[in-house]
Amino acid sequence: MTSDALTSAMELAMREASERAILPRYRALAAHEVTDKAADDVVTVADHEAEAILADKLAALMPEAAIVGEEAAHEDPSVLEHLSGPLTWIIDPLDGTNNFAAGKPPFGVLVALAQNGETIGGWILDSLSGRFCHAIARGGSFIDGERITARASNEARPIAAISLIFMDPAKRDAIRTHIAPHYTLVDIPRCAAEQYPRLVLGQNDISIFERTLPWDHGAGALFLNEAGGKAARLDGSPYRVSQWDRPGMLGASTPGLWDILATQMAAMPD
């Protein structure tokens, strides 16, 4: 299957999951359709139904590939062992669930395809606007079919979206003291399906991520890198979905901005 055919099939599957399972429940969830998943995190019936639709579609599309869905992995962590396998689909059926459950944007659908732990394809759907982003390893990044090159905001003080939620208190304080003063801070969208396009489109210049789960970052990191920006571990090593439990990653709209941020992070006191 060509990359164009694969992307067309992915877009159809993701739009179907969004239109059947997600959008009909937007601002229409019953109380029993939202349950606590972890501290400061919820899951909805839409997450489960969208994942089931996507898993069926992807299994038919590429039967030889394993499937790691966010909700399946939550119920059975052994599923994560597939992330280092020869070919693996990674599904975030509803990214930004907390936003969705609160009746506000952004939220979307993320799917990545990994080979031996390295992402080789990524697809990102904004459920409300319909914006569809995708990237193929060594094949570039696209938004609604048009090739895109990442760009900086060109603001005097670069714009930063810094996720502090999962940092320990000492690191959170260090970021606030040593990193934040160099940037104009904006709220994080709590949605990787929105954050990565913001970096590519010049709306944000840099992002700091502490938690690096594969369904949140597999597609987005590839999309940013293929657009000419940079997403990498703090030491510059590439993000691999099979190393999802390793904390810390930086994203930037240009490699130069990434280098500046990495230098600032390295200079922080232990």
Residue pairs with C-beta under 8 A, 6 or more apart in sequence:
1 9
1 62
3 121
3 136
3 139
6 61
6 121
7 121
7 123
7 134
7 136
9 57
9 61
10 61
10 111
10 121
10 123
10 134
11 123
11 125
11 132
11 134
13 53
13 54
13 57
13 58
13 61
13 111
14 54
14 109
14 111
14 123
14 125
14 132
15 125
15 130
15 132
16 53
16 57
17 50
17 53
17 54
17 57
17 93
17 109
18 50
18 108
18 109
18 125
18 127
20 49
20 50
20 53
21 46
21 49
21 50
21 53
21 93
22 46
22 50
22 94
22 100
22 107
22 109
22 127
23 127
23 128
25 33
25 44
25 45
25 46
26 100
26 103
26 127
26 128
27 103
29 44
29 45
29 46
29 101
33 44
33 45
33 46
34 42
34 43
34 44
34 101
35 42
35 43
35 44
36 42
37 43
37 74
40 98
40 165
41 97
41 98
42 97
42 98
42 101
43 71
43 74
43 97
44 94
44 97
44 100
44 101
46 93
46 94
46 100
47 70
47 71
47 93
47 94
47 97
48 71
48 93
49 93
50 93
50 94
50 109
51 69
51 70
51 71
51 72
51 91
51 93
54 69
54 91
54 93
54 109
54 111
55 67
55 69
55 72
55 89
55 91
58 65
58 67
58 89
58 91
58 111
59 67
62 87
62 89
64 87
65 87
65 88
65 89
65 113
66 82
66 85
66 87
66 88
66 89
67 82
67 88
67 89
67 91
68 79
68 80
68 82
68 83
68 88
68 89
68 90
68 91
68 214
68 215
69 79
69 90
69 91
69 93
69 215
70 91
70 92
70 93
70 213
70 215
71 93
72 79
73 79
73 80
73 215
80 214
80 244
82 88
83 90
83 114
83 117
83 214
83 241
83 242
83 244
84 116
84 117
84 242
85 116
86 115
86 116
87 113
87 114
87 115
88 113
88 114
88 115
88 241
89 111
89 112
89 113
90 111
90 112
90 113
90 114
90 214
90 215
90 218
90 219
90 241
91 110
91 111
91 215
92 109
92 110
92 111
92 192
92 193
92 215
92 216
92 219
93 109
94 100
94 107
94 108
94 109
95 107
95 108
95 109
95 110
95 191
95 192
95 193
95 215
95 216
96 105
96 106
96 107
96 108
96 189
96 190
96 191
96 193
96 194
97 107
98 190
99 105
99 106
99 107
99 189
99 190
99 191
100 107
105 128
105 194
106 126
106 128
106 189
106 191
106 193
106 194
107 127
107 128
107 191
107 193
108 124
108 125
108 126
108 127
108 191
108 193
108 194
109 124
109 125
109 127
109 193
110 122
110 123
110 124
110 125
110 192
110 193
110 215
110 216
110 218
110 219
110 220
111 122
111 123
111 219
112 119
112 121
112 122
112 123
112 214
112 215
112 218
112 219
112 222
112 241
113 119
113 120
113 121
113 122
114 120
114 214
114 218
114 241
114 242
116 242
117 240
117 241
117 242
117 243
118 137
118 238
118 240
118 241
119 137
119 218
119 219
119 221
119 222
119 239
119 240
119 241
120 136
120 137
120 222
121 134
121 135
121 136
121 137
121 222
122 134
122 135
122 218
122 219
122 220
122 221
122 222
122 223
123 132
123 133
123 134
123 219
124 132
124 133
124 134
124 193
124 196
124 197
124 219
124 220
124 223
125 131
125 132
125 133
125 193
126 132
126 193
126 194
126 197
131 143
131 144
131 197
132 143
132 144
132 145
133 141
133 142
133 143
133 148
133 196
133 197
133 200
133 223
134 141
134 142
134 223
135 141
135 142
135 219
135 222
135 223
135 225
135 226
135 227
136 226
137 222
137 226
138 226
139 226
140 147
140 226
140 227
141 147
141 148
141 150
141 200
141 223
141 224
141 226
141 227
142 148
143 197
143 200
148 200
148 201
148 227
149 227
149 228
150 199
150 200
150 202
150 224
150 227
150 228
150 229
150 253
150 254
151 200
151 201
151 202
151 253
151 254
152 158
152 202
152 205
152 253
152 254
152 257
153 159
153 202
153 203
153 204
153 205
153 253
154 202
155 184
155 205
157 182
157 183
157 184
158 182
158 183
158 184
158 205
158 206
158 257
159 183
159 184
159 186
159 203
159 204
159 205
159 206
160 179
160 180
160 183
160 184
160 185
160 186
160 204
160 205
160 206
160 207
160 208
161 185
161 186
161 187
161 188
161 189
161 195
161 198
161 204
161 206
161 207
162 175
162 179
162 180
162 183
162 185
162 188
162 207
162 208
163 188
163 207
163 208
163 209
163 210
163 211
164 172
164 175
164 176
164 210
165 210
165 211
166 210
166 211
166 247
167 175
167 210
171 210
174 268
174 269
175 208
175 268
178 264
178 267
178 268
178 269
179 208
179 261
179 264
179 265
179 268
182 264
183 205
183 206
186 204
188 195
188 207
189 195
189 198
192 216
192 217
192 219
192 220
193 220
195 204
195 207
195 220
195 251
196 219
196 220
196 221
196 223
196 224
196 231
196 251
197 223
198 204
199 205
199 206
199 207
199 224
199 229
199 251
199 252
199 253
200 223
200 224
200 227
200 229
200 253
202 253
204 253
205 252
205 253
205 254
205 257
206 250
206 251
206 252
206 253
206 257
206 258
206 261
207 250
207 251
207 252
208 249
208 250
208 251
208 261
208 265
209 217
209 248
209 249
209 250
209 251
210 247
210 248
211 247
212 239
212 243
212 244
212 246
212 247
212 248
212 249
213 244
214 241
214 242
214 244
217 231
217 239
217 241
217 249
218 241
220 231
220 251
221 231
221 239
221 249
221 251
224 230
224 231
224 251
225 231
228 254
228 255
229 251
229 252
229 253
229 254
229 255
229 258
230 250
230 251
230 252
230 254
230 255
230 258
231 239
231 249
231 250
231 251
231 252
232 238
232 239
232 249
232 250
232 258
233 239
233 246
233 248
233 249
233 250
234 248
234 249
234 250
234 262
234 265
234 266
236 262
239 249
250 258
250 261
250 262
250 265
251 258
252 258
252 261
